[in-house]
Amino acid sequence: MAARTPKDSLTILTDLVLPAETNPLDNLFGGELLARMDRASSIAARRHCKRIVVTASVNHVAFSKAVPLGSVLTIEAKVSRAFSSSMEIFVDVWIEDRESGEKEKVNEGIYTFVAVNETGNPVKVPAIVPETELEKERYEGALRRKQLSLVLAGKMDPHEATELKALFT
């Protein structure tokens, strides 16, 4: 199975924020944003492994800035690291300034997807080869994030979390 690069999985979704998708402050509902981020992540994961994928977890979401009604919203998702059958997807969320067209990052998230076969059993996925400095940084951090999630879920002994331990030694 040939390794792939993060750009092979790059998924960009651009959409407009409409009134039915906003709260009483005329900002995009957080749940609506999460659904859009999940869809973009799903496409990125599927592009990477060419298999059926399912959301395993939403590891992190930062709602840094509200997304106002009428905003042009762009969601960029790509695989940051692949493990045996799971993939970490990093998602960046941008809005465009209405007048200048400049993009501003307003949110980000990290999702985990698992590749499965037609009966729902996990299957192996290709490795990932990061190319840019940001991709390398996210790739390196992915193992620490995975170990932390496993420790917190009680699925890994903290003493076995070597990447996490290395942060404190």
Buried (B, 14 or more C-beta within 10 A) or exposed (E): EEEBBBEBBBBBBEEEBEEEBBEEEEBBBBEBBBEBBBBBBBBBBBBBBEBBBEBBBBBEBEBEEBBBBEBBBBBBBBBBBBBEBBBBBBBBBBBBEEEEEEBEBBBBBBBBBBBBEEEEEBBEBBEBBBEEEEBBEBBEBBBBBBBBBBBEEEEBEEEEBEBBEEEEE
